[in-house]
Amino acid sequence: MSAETARMTLRVYQVDRAGVTRVLREKAEVTPQATPSASHVFPPCECPVCKAAKQ
């Protein structure tokens, strides 16, 4: 599926403890990017556990 034909619809809901649901943002169509920009790339984990696993 190409980026031109791929579509996604987002809605934002809020649910309280009683189970009452309300829509915070109505439906919005989103067209995905072909390749994400560098700002959306996560850096590699630097915690001690992951550093030890890499070695």
The first five atom37 places (N, CA, C, CB, O) and aatype in JSON, in Angstrom:
{
  "aatype": [12, 15, 0, 6, 16, 0, 1, 12, 16, 10, 1, 19, 18, 5, 19, 3, 1, 0, 7, 19, 16, 1, 19, 10, 1, 6, 11, 0, 6, 19, 16, 14, 5, 0, 16, 14, 15, 0, 15, 8, 19, 13, 14, 14, 4, 6, 4, 14, 19, 4, 11, 0, 0, 11, 5],
  "atom_mask": [
    [1, 1, 1, 1, 1],
    [1, 1, 1, 1, 1],
    [1, 1, 1, 1, 1],
    [1, 1, 1, 1, 1],
    [1, 1, 1, 1, 1],
    [1, 1, 1, 1, 1],
    [1, 1, 1, 1, 1],
    [1, 1, 1, 1, 1],
    [1, 1, 1, 1, 1],
    [1, 1, 1, 1, 1],
    [1, 1, 1, 1, 1],
    [1, 1, 1, 1, 1],
    [1, 1, 1, 1, 1],
    [1, 1, 1, 1, 1],
    [1, 1, 1, 1, 1],
    [1, 1, 1, 1, 1],
    [1, 1, 1, 1, 1],
    [1, 1, 1, 1, 1],
    [1, 1, 1, 0, 1],
    [1, 1, 1, 1, 1],
    [1, 1, 1, 1, 1],
    [1, 1, 1, 1, 1],
    [1, 1, 1, 1, 1],
    [1, 1, 1, 1, 1],
    [1, 1, 1, 1, 1],
    [1, 1, 1, 1, 1],
    [1, 1, 1, 1, 1],
    [1, 1, 1, 1, 1],
    [1, 1, 1, 1, 1],
    [1, 1, 1, 1, 1],
    [1, 1, 1, 1, 1],
    [1, 1, 1, 1, 1],
    [1, 1, 1, 1, 1],
    [1, 1, 1, 1, 1],
    [1, 1, 1, 1, 1],
    [1, 1, 1, 1, 1],
    [1, 1, 1, 1, 1],
    [1, 1, 1, 1, 1],
    [1, 1, 1, 1, 1],
    [1, 1, 1, 1, 1],
    [1, 1, 1, 1, 1],
    [1, 1, 1, 1, 1],
    [1, 1, 1, 1, 1],
    [1, 1, 1, 1, 1],
    [1, 1, 1, 1, 1],
    [1, 1, 1, 1, 1],
    [1, 1, 1, 1, 1],
    [1, 1, 1, 1, 1],
    [1, 1, 1, 1, 1],
    [1, 1, 1, 1, 1],
    [1, 1, 1, 1, 1],
    [1, 1, 1, 1, 1],
    [1, 1, 1, 1, 1],
    [1, 1, 1, 1, 1],
    [1, 1, 1, 1, 1]
  ],
  "atom_positions": [
    [[0.85, -1.18, 0.0], [0.0, 0.0, 0.0], [0.9, 1.24, 0.0], [-0.97, 0.0, 1.23], [1.81, 1.34, 0.82]],
    [[0.65, 2.15, -0.88], [1.48, 3.35, -0.97], [0.95, 4.44, -0.05], [1.53, 3.86, -2.42], [-0.17, 4.35, 0.46]],
    [[1.76, 5.46, 0.15], [1.37, 6.58, 1.02], [0.18, 7.33, 0.44], [2.54, 7.53, 1.23], [-0.6, 7.94, 1.18]],
    [[0.03, 7.3, -0.89], [-1.09, 8.01, -1.52], [-2.43, 7.32, -1.25], [-0.86, 8.11, -3.03], [-3.46, 7.99, -1.17]],
    [[-2.42, 6.0, -1.1], [-3.67, 5.27, -0.88], [-3.92, 4.95, 0.58], [-3.66, 4.0, -1.68], [-5.05, 4.66, 0.96]],
    [[-2.9, 4.99, 1.42], [-3.06, 4.67, 2.84], [-3.76, 5.82, 3.56], [-1.69, 4.38, 3.5], [-3.43, 6.99, 3.34]],
    [[-4.7, 5.5, 4.39], [-5.42, 6.51, 5.17], [-5.61, 5.99, 6.59], [-6.79, 6.86, 4.51], [-5.69, 4.79, 6.83]],
    [[-5.69, 6.92, 7.51], [-5.96, 6.58, 8.89], [-6.88, 7.67, 9.45], [-4.65, 6.45, 9.73], [-6.72, 8.85, 9.13]],
    [[-7.83, 7.26, 10.28], [-8.74, 8.21, 10.89], [-8.5, 8.21, 12.39], [-10.22, 7.88, 10.56], [-8.46, 7.15, 13.02]],
    [[-8.34, 9.38, 12.96], [-8.1, 9.52, 14.4], [-9.25, 10.25, 15.07], [-6.78, 10.26, 14.66], [-9.81, 11.19, 14.5]],
    [[-9.58, 9.81, 16.26], [-10.51, 10.51, 17.15], [-9.93, 10.46, 18.54], [-11.93, 9.89, 17.11], [-9.28, 9.48, 18.9]],
    [[-10.14, 11.49, 19.32], [-9.64, 11.53, 20.69], [-10.82, 11.5, 21.63], [-8.75, 12.78, 20.94], [-11.72, 12.34, 21.56]],
    [[-10.81, 10.5, 22.53], [-11.89, 10.32, 23.49], [-11.37, 10.52, 24.91], [-12.52, 8.94, 23.35], [-10.18, 10.4, 25.18]],
    [[-12.29, 10.83, 25.8], [-11.99, 10.88, 27.23], [-13.02, 10.01, 27.91], [-11.99, 12.36, 27.79], [-14.22, 10.15, 27.67]],
    [[-12.55, 9.11, 28.78], [-13.44, 8.22, 29.52], [-13.19, 8.46, 31.0], [-13.22, 6.71, 29.13], [-12.05, 8.38, 31.46]],
    [[-14.26, 8.77, 31.75], [-14.07, 8.98, 33.19], [-14.23, 7.66, 33.94], [-15.07, 10.04, 33.72], [-14.49, 6.62, 33.34]],
    [[-14.07, 7.7, 35.25], [-14.13, 6.49, 36.07], [-15.48, 5.8, 36.02], [-13.79, 6.82, 37.49], [-15.57, 4.59, 36.22]],
    [[-16.52, 6.55, 35.76], [-17.87, 5.97, 35.69], [-18.14, 5.34, 34.32], [-18.92, 7.04, 35.98], [-19.19, 4.74, 34.12]],
    [[-17.2, 5.48, 33.4], [-17.37, 4.9, 32.07], [-18.04, 5.83, 31.08], [0.0, 0.0, 0.0], [-18.36, 5.41, 29.96]],
    [[-18.25, 7.08, 31.47], [-18.85, 8.05, 30.56], [-17.8, 8.49, 29.54], [-19.42, 9.28, 31.35], [-16.71, 8.94, 29.92]],
    [[-18.13, 8.36, 28.27], [-17.2, 8.69, 27.19], [-17.65, 9.95, 26.49], [-17.1, 7.53, 26.18], [-18.83, 10.14, 26.22]],
    [[-16.69, 10.83, 26.21], [-17.0, 12.01, 25.41], [-15.88, 12.22, 24.41], [-17.18, 13.28, 26.3], [-14.73, 11.88, 24.66]],
    [[-16.23, 12.77, 23.26], [-15.27, 13.02, 22.19], [-14.61, 14.36, 22.43], [-15.97, 12.98, 20.79], [-15.28, 15.39, 22.54]],
    [[-13.28, 14.36, 22.51], [-12.54, 15.61, 22.68], [-12.21, 16.23, 21.33], [-11.26, 15.37, 23.47], [-12.24, 17.45, 21.18]],
    [[-11.9, 15.39, 20.34], [-11.62, 15.86, 18.98], [-12.37, 14.98, 18.01], [-10.09, 15.85, 18.67], [-12.31, 13.75, 18.09]],
    [[-13.07, 15.62, 17.11], [-13.83, 14.87, 16.11], [-12.9, 14.17, 15.13], [-14.79, 15.79, 15.35], [-11.68, 14.35, 15.19]],
    [[-13.46, 13.4, 14.27], [-12.73, 12.62, 13.3], [-11.82, 13.5, 12.44], [-13.69, 11.84, 12.42], [-12.23, 14.55, 11.96]],
    [[-10.58, 13.05, 12.26], [-9.62, 13.76, 11.41], [-8.88, 12.74, 10.57], [-8.63, 14.62, 12.26], [-8.34, 11.77, 11.11]],
    [[-8.84, 12.93, 9.26], [-8.1, 12.03, 8.39], [-6.63, 12.41, 8.39], [-8.66, 12.05, 6.95], [-6.28, 13.59, 8.39]],
    [[-5.79, 11.4, 8.4], [-4.35, 11.59, 8.45], [-3.74, 10.82, 7.3], [-3.76, 11.13, 9.82], [-4.06, 9.65, 7.09]],
    [[-2.86, 11.46, 6.55], [-2.13, 10.8, 5.48], [-0.72, 10.51, 5.99], [-2.1, 11.67, 4.18], [-0.01, 11.44, 6.37]],
    [[-0.32, 9.24, 5.99], [1.02, 8.92, 6.52], [2.13, 9.42, 5.61], [1.15, 7.41, 6.71], [1.95, 9.57, 4.4]],
    [[3.28, 9.67, 6.2], [4.45, 10.07, 5.43], [5.08, 8.84, 4.8], [5.49, 10.82, 6.34], [4.98, 7.73, 5.34]],
    [[5.72, 9.02, 3.65], [6.41, 7.9, 3.0], [7.56, 7.43, 3.89], [6.94, 8.31, 1.6], [7.74, 6.23, 4.1]],
    [[8.34, 8.36, 4.39], [9.42, 8.05, 5.33], [9.38, 9.09, 6.45], [10.84, 8.03, 4.61], [9.27, 10.28, 6.18]],
    [[9.45, 8.65, 7.7], [9.42, 9.62, 8.8], [10.66, 10.51, 8.81], [9.31, 8.89, 10.13], [11.75, 10.09, 8.42]],
    [[10.47, 11.73, 9.24], [11.62, 12.64, 9.33], [12.5, 12.23, 10.51], [11.15, 14.12, 9.48], [12.07, 11.48, 11.39]],
    [[13.71, 12.73, 10.53], [14.66, 12.35, 11.58], [14.17, 12.73, 12.98], [16.01, 13.01, 11.31], [14.6, 12.12, 13.96]],
    [[13.3, 13.7, 13.09], [12.82, 14.12, 14.41], [11.92, 13.06, 15.05], [12.06, 15.42, 14.29], [11.67, 13.12, 16.25]],
    [[11.44, 12.09, 14.25], [10.57, 11.05, 14.78], [11.32, 9.76, 15.1], [9.47, 10.77, 13.8], [10.69, 8.76, 15.46]],
    [[12.63, 9.75, 14.96], [13.42, 8.57, 15.21], [13.86, 8.6, 16.67], [14.64, 8.49, 14.25], [14.39, 9.6, 17.15]],
    [[13.65, 7.49, 17.37], [14.05, 7.42, 18.77], [15.55, 7.11, 18.86], [13.23, 6.35, 19.52], [16.06, 6.3, 18.08]],
    [[16.24, 7.73, 19.79], [17.66, 7.39, 19.96], [17.76, 6.0, 20.61], [18.4, 8.47, 20.83], [16.82, 5.56, 21.28]],
    [[18.87, 5.31, 20.44], [19.02, 4.01, 21.09], [19.04, 4.18, 22.61], [20.31, 3.3, 20.62], [19.51, 5.19, 23.13]],
    [[18.53, 3.2, 23.28], [18.45, 3.25, 24.75], [19.87, 3.24, 25.33], [17.62, 2.05, 25.31], [20.73, 2.49, 24.87]],
    [[20.09, 4.06, 26.33], [21.4, 4.16, 26.96], [21.39, 3.66, 28.4], [21.88, 5.6, 26.92], [22.33, 3.93, 29.15]],
    [[20.35, 2.94, 28.79], [20.3, 2.44, 30.18], [21.33, 1.32, 30.34], [18.87, 1.93, 30.55], [21.74, 0.72, 29.35]],
    [[21.77, 1.04, 31.56], [22.8, 0.02, 31.79], [22.41, -1.38, 31.28], [23.1, -0.07, 33.27], [23.27, -2.11, 30.8]],
    [[21.15, -1.74, 31.38], [20.7, -3.06, 30.92], [20.87, -3.19, 29.41], [19.23, -3.29, 31.3], [21.39, -4.2, 28.93]],
    [[20.43, -2.19, 28.66], [20.54, -2.23, 27.2], [21.98, -2.11, 26.74], [19.71, -1.11, 26.58], [22.37, -2.74, 25.76]],
    [[22.77, -1.31, 27.44], [24.2, -1.2, 27.08], [24.89, -2.54, 27.26], [24.9, -0.12, 27.93], [25.72, -2.92, 26.44]],
    [[24.56, -3.27, 28.32], [25.17, -4.59, 28.58], [24.73, -5.59, 27.52], [24.8, -5.1, 30.0], [25.52, -6.43, 27.11]],
    [[23.48, -5.51, 27.07], [22.97, -6.44, 26.07], [23.62, -6.21, 24.71], [21.45, -6.31, 25.94], [23.76, -7.15, 23.93]],
    [[24.02, -4.97, 24.42], [24.64, -4.66, 23.13], [26.04, -5.21, 23.03], [24.66, -3.16, 22.91], [26.54, -5.42, 21.92]],
    [[26.7, -5.44, 24.17], [28.09, -5.88, 24.15], [28.23, -7.35, 23.99], [28.77, -5.48, 25.39], [29.35, -7.86, 23.96]]
  ]
}
